[in-house]
Amino acid sequence: MNYWKYYLAALAVILVDQAVKLIVHYNMEMGMPGEIHLIGDWLKLHYTLNPGMAFGVELGSEYGKLLLTLFRLVAMFGIGYYLYYLVRHHAPKGLIWCIALILGGAVGNLIDSTFYGVWFDNAAYGASTPWFHGQVIDMFYIDIWEGIVPNWVPILGGQPMSLWPIFNVADSAIFIGVLLILFNQKRFFGEHDTTPEHKSMLEREQGL
């Protein structure tokens, strides 16, 4: 069975993700002063650090960041094994490619969380150790709307807000993989023959 092409696809995502992050880190100033406008004010490169999960959500405890990194580590092995399982059981190739994208994205952000606190000294203030406390580098900013939320809006009224998050290559790979799976649920998870032997057995039973 050709497992390796899927793992190589995940590796390609990791390499591209890390290359872009290194280029941004060494060549861009952080925040608005270093912004590069690609398509007007709508699509920009904006170097920022994300201490938590997607959309900057953080786990509110002293060990929240450590738990998040360990969760990513466990998830990496789980997704990696699931990819192997899908190939072994002849799952639809489209689903396997999607899982490969998700695996590559998960590992890409895990590298940041695990090592960037040491390599780039970007662990959040007060972290007990730079290991496993690194902040994820984000750079792609689709600026649909940014401003102050009207005061009449419950809870968020009067708060500054960006309508769209800043993300990286790893986030994009995960998003695309999940989105394709959601759009192809029937095709990926509908009834299908999982092995050639099972298919042959069904054909014999049906007299085909």
MIDOSE-1310 file (N, C-alpha, C; in nm, 2 decimals, decimal comma, always signed):
residues 208
mnyw	+0,08/-0,12/+0,00/+0,00/+0,00/+0,00/+0,09/+0,13/+0,00; +0,05/+0,22/-0,08/+0,13/+0,34/-0,09/+0,08/+0,45/+0,01; +0,14/+0,43/+0,14/+0,11/+0,53/+0,24/+0,18/+0,66/+0,22; +0,30/+0,64/+0,17/+0,40/+0,75/+0,18/+0,36/+0,87/+0,10
kyyl	+0,29/+0,86/+0,00/+0,25/+0,98/-0,08/+0,17/+1,07/+0,00; +0,09/+1,02/+0,09/+0,00/+1,10/+0,18/+0,08/+1,17/+0,29; +0,17/+1,09/+0,35/+0,26/+1,15/+0,45/+0,35/+1,25/+0,39; +0,40/+1,23/+0,26/+0,48/+1,33/+0,19/+0,40/+1,46/+0,17
aala	+0,27/+1,44/+0,14/+0,19/+1,56/+0,12/+0,18/+1,64/+0,25; +0,16/+1,57/+0,36/+0,16/+1,64/+0,49/+0,30/+1,71/+0,52; +0,40/+1,64/+0,48/+0,54/+1,70/+0,50/+0,55/+1,82/+0,41; +0,50/+1,82/+0,29/+0,51/+1,94/+0,21/+0,44/+2,06/+0,27
vilv	+0,32/+2,03/+0,33/+0,25/+2,14/+0,40/+0,34/+2,20/+0,51; +0,40/+2,11/+0,59/+0,48/+2,15/+0,70/+0,60/+2,23/+0,66; +0,67/+2,19/+0,55/+0,78/+2,26/+0,50/+0,74/+2,40/+0,45; +0,63/+2,41/+0,37/+0,59/+2,54/+0,32/+0,55/+2,63/+0,43
dqav	+0,48/+2,57/+0,53/+0,43/+2,65/+0,64/+0,55/+2,71/+0,72; +0,65/+2,62/+0,75/+0,76/+2,67/+0,83/+0,85/+2,77/+0,75; +0,86/+2,75/+0,62/+0,94/+2,84/+0,53/+0,88/+2,98/+0,53; +0,74/+2,98/+0,52/+0,67/+3,11/+0,52/+0,69/+3,18/+0,65
kliv	+0,68/+3,11/+0,76/+0,69/+3,16/+0,90/+0,83/+3,22/+0,92; +0,93/+3,14/+0,87/+1,07/+3,19/+0,89/+1,10/+3,32/+0,81; +1,05/+3,32/+0,68/+1,06/+3,44/+0,60/+1,00/+3,56/+0,67; +0,88/+3,54/+0,72/+0,81/+3,65/+0,79/+0,88/+3,70/+0,91
hynm	+0,93/+3,60/+0,99/+1,00/+3,63/+1,12/+1,13/+3,71/+1,09; +1,20/+3,67/+0,99/+1,33/+3,74/+0,97/+1,33/+3,86/+0,88; +1,21/+3,88/+0,81/+1,21/+3,99/+0,71/+1,10/+4,09/+0,74; +1,01/+4,07/+0,83/+0,90/+4,16/+0,85/+0,90/+4,22/+1,00
emgm	+0,87/+4,34/+1,01/+0,85/+4,40/+1,14/+0,71/+4,36/+1,19; +0,70/+4,34/+1,32/+0,57/+4,29/+1,37/+0,47/+4,40/+1,38; +0,34/+4,36/+1,36/+0,23/+4,46/+1,37/+0,21/+4,54/+1,25; +0,14/+4,65/+1,27/+0,10/+4,74/+1,16/+0,22/+4,81/+1,09
pgei	+0,33/+4,84/+1,16/+0,44/+4,91/+1,09/+0,50/+4,82/+0,98; +0,49/+4,69/+1,00/+0,55/+4,60/+0,90/+0,45/+4,54/+0,80; +0,33/+4,59/+0,80/+0,23/+4,54/+0,70/+0,26/+4,56/+0,56; +0,23/+4,45/+0,48/+0,25/+4,46/+0,33/+0,12/+4,44/+0,27
hlig	+0,07/+4,54/+0,19/-0,06/+4,53/+0,13/-0,04/+4,45/-0,01; -0,11/+4,34/-0,02/-0,11/+4,26/-0,14/-0,22/+4,30/-0,24; -0,34/+4,31/-0,18/-0,45/+4,36/-0,27/-0,52/+4,47/-0,19; -0,48/+4,59/-0,22/-0,54/+4,70/-0,15/-0,53/+4,69/+0,00
dwlk	-0,64/+4,73/+0,07/-0,65/+4,71/+0,22/-0,72/+4,58/+0,25; -0,75/+4,50/+0,15/-0,83/+4,38/+0,17/-0,75/+4,26/+0,21; -0,64/+4,24/+0,14/-0,55/+4,12/+0,17/-0,41/+4,18/+0,20; -0,36/+4,15/+0,32/-0,24/+4,20/+0,37/-0,15/+4,09/+0,43
lhyt	-0,02/+4,11/+0,44/+0,07/+4,03/+0,52/+0,09/+4,11/+0,65; +0,06/+4,05/+0,76/+0,06/+4,12/+0,89/+0,12/+4,02/+0,99; +0,24/+4,05/+1,03/+0,32/+3,96/+1,13/+0,26/+3,98/+1,27; +0,20/+3,87/+1,32/+0,15/+3,87/+1,46/+0,18/+3,74/+1,52
lnpg	+0,17/+3,73/+1,65/+0,18/+3,61/+1,73/+0,05/+3,57/+1,79; +0,02/+3,44/+1,78/-0,10/+3,39/+1,84/-0,06/+3,30/+1,95; -0,10/+3,34/+2,08/-0,06/+3,26/+2,19/-0,15/+3,14/+2,22; -0,26/+3,13/+2,15/-0,36/+3,02/+2,18/-0,40/+2,94/+2,06
mafg	-0,53/+2,92/+2,05/-0,58/+2,84/+1,94/-0,63/+2,93/+1,83; -0,71/+2,87/+1,74/-0,76/+2,95/+1,63/-0,84/+3,07/+1,69; -0,83/+3,19/+1,62/-0,89/+3,31/+1,65/-0,83/+3,37/+1,78; -0,72/+3,32/+1,83/-0,65/+3,37/+1,94/-0,71/+3,33/+2,08
velg	-0,80/+3,23/+2,07/-0,86/+3,18/+2,20/-0,76/+3,12/+2,28; -0,76/+3,15/+2,41/-0,66/+3,09/+2,50/-0,73/+3,01/+2,61; -0,66/+2,91/+2,67/-0,71/+2,84/+2,78/-0,67/+2,92/+2,91; -0,77/+2,96/+2,99/-0,75/+3,05/+3,10/-0,70/+2,98/+3,22
seyg	-0,57/+2,94/+3,22/-0,51/+2,88/+3,34/-0,36/+2,89/+3,33; -0,29/+2,88/+3,44/-0,14/+2,89/+3,44/-0,08/+2,78/+3,34; -0,15/+2,67/+3,33/-0,10/+2,56/+3,25/-0,17/+2,55/+3,12; -0,25/+2,65/+3,08/-0,34/+2,64/+2,96/-0,26/+2,62/+2,84
klll	-0,15/+2,69/+2,82/-0,07/+2,68/+2,70/+0,00/+2,55/+2,69; +0,05/+2,50/+2,80/+0,11/+2,37/+2,81/+0,01/+2,26/+2,77; -0,11/+2,27/+2,83/-0,21/+2,17/+2,79/-0,25/+2,17/+2,65; -0,25/+2,29/+2,59/-0,29/+2,31/+2,45/-0,18/+2,24/+2,36
tlfr	-0,05/+2,27/+2,40/+0,06/+2,21/+2,32/+0,06/+2,05/+2,33; +0,03/+2,00/+2,45/+0,03/+1,86/+2,47/-0,09/+1,80/+2,39; -0,20/+1,87/+2,39/-0,32/+1,83/+2,31/-0,29/+1,82/+2,17; -0,21/+1,92/+2,12/-0,17/+1,92/+1,97/-0,08/+1,80/+1,95
lvam	+0,00/+1,77/+2,04/+0,10/+1,66/+2,02/+0,02/+1,52/+2,01; -0,08/+1,51/+2,10/-0,16/+1,38/+2,10/-0,24/+1,38/+1,97; -0,30/+1,49/+1,93/-0,38/+1,50/+1,81/-0,29/+1,47/+1,69; -0,17/+1,51/+1,69/-0,08/+1,48/+1,57/-0,06/+1,33/+1,56
fgig	-0,04/+1,25/+1,66/-0,03/+1,11/+1,66/-0,16/+1,04/+1,62; -0,27/+1,10/+1,67/-0,40/+1,04/+1,64/-0,43/+1,06/+1,50; -0,41/+1,18/+1,44/-0,44/+1,20/+1,30/-0,35/+1,12/+1,21; -0,22/+1,11/+1,25/-0,13/+1,03/+1,18/-0,17/+0,89/+1,17
yyly	-0,21/+0,83/+1,28/-0,26/+0,69/+1,28/-0,39/+0,68/+1,20; -0,48/+0,78/+1,21/-0,60/+0,77/+1,13/-0,58/+0,77/+0,98; -0,48/+0,85/+0,94/-0,44/+0,85/+0,80/-0,40/+0,71/+0,76; -0,31/+0,64/+0,84/-0,27/+0,50/+0,81/-0,39/+0,41/+0,80
ylvr	-0,48/+0,43/+0,90/-0,60/+0,34/+0,90/-0,69/+0,36/+0,78; -0,70/+0,48/+0,73/-0,79/+0,50/+0,61/-0,72/+0,44/+0,49; -0,59/+0,45/+0,48/-0,53/+0,39/+0,36/-0,54/+0,24/+0,37; -0,52/+0,18/+0,48/-0,52/+0,04/+0,50/-0,66/-0,02/+0,47
hhap	-0,77/+0,06/+0,50/-0,90/+0,02/+0,48/-0,96/+0,07/+0,35; -0,88/+0,12/+0,26/-0,92/+0,16/+0,12/-1,03/+0,27/+0,13; -1,02/+0,36/+0,22/-1,11/+0,47/+0,22/-1,10/+0,56/+0,09; -1,20/+0,64/+0,06/-1,20/+0,73/-0,06/-1,07/+0,81/-0,05
kgli	-1,00/+0,82/-0,17/-0,88/+0,89/-0,17/-0,89/+1,04/-0,14; -1,01/+1,09/-0,18/-1,03/+1,23/-0,14/-1,03/+1,26/+0,01; -1,08/+1,17/+0,08/-1,08/+1,18/+0,23/-0,94/+1,17/+0,28; -0,86/+1,08/+0,23/-0,73/+1,06/+0,27/-0,64/+1,18/+0,25
wcia	-0,66/+1,24/+0,13/-0,58/+1,37/+0,10/-0,62/+1,48/+0,19; -0,75/+1,48/+0,23/-0,80/+1,59/+0,33/-0,73/+1,57/+0,46; -0,73/+1,44/+0,51/-0,66/+1,41/+0,64/-0,51/+1,44/+0,63; -0,45/+1,42/+0,52/-0,31/+1,46/+0,50/-0,29/+1,61/+0,52
lilg	-0,38/+1,69/+0,46/-0,37/+1,83/+0,48/-0,39/+1,87/+0,62; -0,48/+1,81/+0,69/-0,51/+1,84/+0,83/-0,39/+1,80/+0,92; -0,33/+1,69/+0,89/-0,21/+1,64/+0,96/-0,09/+1,74/+0,94; -0,07/+1,78/+0,82/+0,04/+1,88/+0,79/+0,02/+2,01/+0,87
gavg	-0,11/+2,06/+0,87/-0,14/+2,18/+0,94/-0,12/+2,17/+1,09; -0,16/+2,05/+1,14/-0,15/+2,03/+1,29/-0,01/+2,03/+1,33; +0,08/+1,96/+1,25/+0,22/+1,95/+1,29/+0,29/+2,09/+1,27; +0,25/+2,16/+1,17/+0,31/+2,29/+1,15/+0,29/+2,38/+1,27
nlid	+0,17/+2,39/+1,32/+0,14/+2,48/+1,44/+0,20/+2,42/+1,56; +0,21/+2,28/+1,57/+0,27/+2,22/+1,69/+0,42/+2,26/+1,70; +0,49/+2,27/+1,58/+0,63/+2,31/+1,58/+0,65/+2,44/+1,65; +0,56/+2,54/+1,61/+0,56/+2,67/+1,67/+0,55/+2,66/+1,82
stfy	+0,44/+2,59/+1,87/+0,41/+2,58/+2,01/+0,52/+2,52/+2,09; +0,59/+2,42/+2,03/+0,69/+2,34/+2,10/+0,82/+2,41/+2,10; +0,87/+2,47/+1,99/+1,00/+2,51/+1,98/+1,02/+2,67/+1,97; +0,92/+2,74/+1,92/+0,95/+2,88/+1,89/+0,98/+2,96/+2,02
gvwf	+0,93/+2,92/+2,13/+0,96/+2,98/+2,26/+1,11/+2,98/+2,29; +1,18/+2,88/+2,24/+1,32/+2,86/+2,25/+1,40/+2,93/+2,14; +1,36/+2,89/+2,01/+1,43/+2,94/+1,89/+1,41/+3,09/+1,88; +1,29/+3,14/+1,90/+1,27/+3,28/+1,87/+1,24/+3,36/+2,00
dnaa	+1,25/+3,30/+2,11/+1,22/+3,37/+2,24/+1,09/+3,44/+2,24; +0,98/+3,37/+2,19/+0,85/+3,44/+2,18/+0,75/+3,38/+2,27; +0,80/+3,31/+2,37/+0,70/+3,26/+2,47/+0,63/+3,38/+2,54; +0,50/+3,36/+2,57/+0,43/+3,46/+2,64/+0,49/+3,50/+2,77
ygas	+0,47/+3,63/+2,81/+0,52/+3,67/+2,94/+0,47/+3,59/+3,05; +0,56/+3,55/+3,14/+0,52/+3,48/+3,26/+0,52/+3,33/+3,24; +0,56/+3,28/+3,12/+0,56/+3,13/+3,09/+0,67/+3,07/+3,18; +0,64/+2,95/+3,24/+0,73/+2,89/+3,33/+0,85/+2,84/+3,26
tpwf	+0,84/+2,81/+3,13/+0,95/+2,76/+3,05/+0,92/+2,79/+2,90; +1,03/+2,82/+2,83/+1,00/+2,85/+2,68/+0,96/+2,73/+2,61; +1,00/+2,61/+2,65/+0,96/+2,49/+2,59/+0,81/+2,47/+2,60; +0,75/+2,43/+2,49/+0,60/+2,41/+2,48/+0,52/+2,53/+2,50
hgqv	+0,58/+2,65/+2,51/+0,50/+2,77/+2,53/+0,52/+2,87/+2,42; +0,57/+2,83/+2,31/+0,59/+2,92/+2,19/+0,46/+2,97/+2,13; +0,47/+3,09/+2,07/+0,35/+3,14/+2,01/+0,35/+3,12/+1,86; +0,24/+3,09/+1,81/+0,23/+3,06/+1,66/+0,24/+3,19/+1,58
idmf	+0,32/+3,18/+1,47/+0,33/+3,30/+1,39/+0,22/+3,29/+1,28; +0,14/+3,40/+1,28/+0,04/+3,42/+1,18/+0,08/+3,54/+1,09; +0,02/+3,54/+0,96/+0,06/+3,65/+0,87/-0,04/+3,69/+0,77; -0,13/+3,60/+0,73/-0,23/+3,63/+0,62/-0,35/+3,70/+0,68
yidi	-0,38/+3,82/+0,64/-0,48/+3,90/+0,70/-0,58/+3,94/+0,59; -0,70/+3,88/+0,60/-0,81/+3,93/+0,51/-0,89/+4,02/+0,58; -0,88/+4,15/+0,55/-0,94/+4,26/+0,63/-1,07/+4,30/+0,57; -1,17/+4,22/+0,60/-1,31/+4,25/+0,55/-1,36/+4,38/+0,62
wegi	-1,35/+4,38/+0,76/-1,39/+4,50/+0,83/-1,32/+4,50/+0,96; -1,28/+4,62/+1,00/-1,22/+4,64/+1,13/-1,26/+4,78/+1,19; -1,30/+4,78/+1,31/-1,35/+4,90/+1,37/-1,40/+4,88/+1,51; -1,48/+4,97/+1,56/-1,54/+4,96/+1,69/-1,68/+4,91/+1,68
vpnw	-1,72/+4,81/+1,75/-1,85/+4,75/+1,75/-1,95/+4,85/+1,81; -2,06/+4,88/+1,75/-2,16/+4,98/+1,80/-2,20/+4,95/+1,94; -2,22/+5,05/+2,02/-2,25/+5,03/+2,16/-2,38/+4,95/+2,19; -2,47/+4,96/+2,09/-2,60/+4,89/+2,11/-2,59/+4,74/+2,10
vpil	-2,47/+4,68/+2,05/-2,45/+4,54/+2,04/-2,42/+4,48/+2,18; -2,50/+4,38/+2,22/-2,48/+4,32/+2,36/-2,34/+4,26/+2,37; -2,28/+4,28/+2,49/-2,15/+4,22/+2,53/-2,04/+4,29/+2,45; -2,04/+4,28/+2,32/-1,93/+4,33/+2,24/-1,93/+4,48/+2,21
ggqp	-2,04/+4,55/+2,24/-2,05/+4,69/+2,21/-1,94/+4,77/+2,27; -1,89/+4,86/+2,18/-1,78/+4,95/+2,22/-1,64/+4,89/+2,21; -1,63/+4,76/+2,17/-1,50/+4,69/+2,17/-1,44/+4,70/+2,03; -1,31/+4,71/+2,01/-1,25/+4,70/+1,88/-1,25/+4,56/+1,83
mslw	-1,27/+4,54/+1,71/-1,29/+4,40/+1,65/-1,25/+4,40/+1,51; -1,18/+4,29/+1,47/-1,16/+4,26/+1,33/-1,25/+4,15/+1,29; -1,31/+4,16/+1,17/-1,41/+4,07/+1,13/-1,35/+3,93/+1,09; -1,23/+3,94/+1,05/-1,16/+3,82/+0,99/-1,03/+3,79/+1,07
pifn	-1,00/+3,67/+1,10/-0,88/+3,64/+1,18/-0,76/+3,65/+1,09; -0,64/+3,66/+1,15/-0,51/+3,64/+1,08/-0,47/+3,50/+1,09; -0,42/+3,44/+0,99/-0,39/+3,30/+0,99/-0,26/+3,27/+0,91; -0,23/+3,14/+0,91/-0,10/+3,10/+0,84/-0,13/+2,98/+0,75
vads	-0,02/+2,93/+0,69/-0,04/+2,82/+0,59/-0,09/+2,70/+0,66; -0,05/+2,67/+0,78/-0,10/+2,55/+0,85/-0,25/+2,56/+0,88; -0,29/+2,68/+0,92/-0,44/+2,70/+0,94/-0,51/+2,68/+0,81; -0,46/+2,73/+0,70/-0,52/+2,72/+0,57/-0,54/+2,57/+0,53
aifi	-0,44/+2,49/+0,56/-0,44/+2,35/+0,52/-0,55/+2,28/+0,60; -0,56/+2,31/+0,73/-0,66/+2,25/+0,82/-0,80/+2,29/+0,77; -0,81/+2,42/+0,75/-0,94/+2,48/+0,71/-0,99/+2,41/+0,58; -0,90/+2,40/+0,48/-0,94/+2,35/+0,35/-0,97/+2,20/+0,36
gvll	-0,89/+2,12/+0,44/-0,92/+1,98/+0,46/-1,06/+1,96/+0,53; -1,08/+2,03/+0,63/-1,21/+2,02/+0,70/-1,33/+2,06/+0,61; -1,31/+2,17/+0,54/-1,42/+2,22/+0,45/-1,45/+2,12/+0,35; -1,35/+2,06/+0,28/-1,37/+1,96/+0,18/-1,44/+1,84/+0,24
ilfn	-1,41/+1,80/+0,36/-1,47/+1,68/+0,42/-1,62/+1,71/+0,45; -1,65/+1,84/+0,50/-1,79/+1,87/+0,52/-1,87/+1,88/+0,39; -1,81/+1,92/+0,29/-1,89/+1,93/+0,16/-1,90/+1,80/+0,09; -1,82/+1,70/+0,13/-1,83/+1,57/+0,06/-1,86/+1,45/+0,16
qkrf	-1,94/+1,48/+0,26/-1,97/+1,38/+0,36/-2,03/+1,26/+0,30; -2,13/+1,27/+0,22/-2,19/+1,16/+0,16/-2,10/+1,07/+0,08; -2,01/+1,14/+0,00/-1,92/+1,07/-0,08/-1,81/+1,00/+0,00; -1,76/+1,07/+0,11/-1,65/+1,01/+0,19/-1,70/+0,91/+0,29
fgeh	-1,82/+0,93/+0,35/-1,86/+0,85/+0,46/-1,99/+0,77/+0,43; -2,03/+0,77/+0,30/-2,14/+0,69/+0,27/-2,10/+0,54/+0,26; -2,19/+0,46/+0,23/-2,16/+0,31/+0,22/-2,07/+0,29/+0,10; -1,96/+0,23/+0,13/-1,87/+0,19/+0,02/-1,79/+0,07/+0,06
dttp	-1,74/+0,00/-0,04/-1,66/-0,12/-0,01/-1,53/-0,08/+0,04; -1,49/-0,14/+0,16/-1,37/-0,10/+0,22/-1,25/-0,18/+0,18; -1,27/-0,29/+0,12/-1,15/-0,37/+0,07/-1,19/-0,44/-0,05; -1,10/-0,48/-0,14/-1,13/-0,55/-0,26/-1,19/-0,69/-0,23
ehks	-1,15/-0,75/-0,12/-1,21/-0,88/-0,08/-1,36/-0,87/-0,05; -1,39/-0,76/+0,02/-1,53/-0,74/+0,06/-1,61/-0,71/-0,06; -1,55/-0,63/-0,16/-1,63/-0,60/-0,28/-1,65/-0,73/-0,36; -1,56/-0,82/-0,37/-1,57/-0,94/-0,44/-1,68/-1,03/-0,38
mler	-1,68/-1,03/-0,24/-1,78/-1,11/-0,17/-1,92/-1,06/-0,20; -1,94/-0,92/-0,20/-2,07/-0,87/-0,23/-2,12/-0,90/-0,37; -2,02/-0,89/-0,46/-2,05/-0,92/-0,60/-2,10/-1,07/-0,62; -2,03/-1,16/-0,55/-2,07/-1,30/-0,56/-2,21/-1,32/-0,50
eqgl	-2,24/-1,25/-0,38/-2,37/-1,27/-0,32/-2,48/-1,22/-0,41; -2,45/-1,11/-0,48/-2,55/-1,05/-0,57/-2,56/-1,12/-0,71; -2,47/-1,22/-0,73/-2,47/-1,29/-0,86/-2,42/-1,21/-0,97; -2,33/-1,11/-0,94/-2,27/-1,02/-1,04/-2,15/-1,08/-1,10
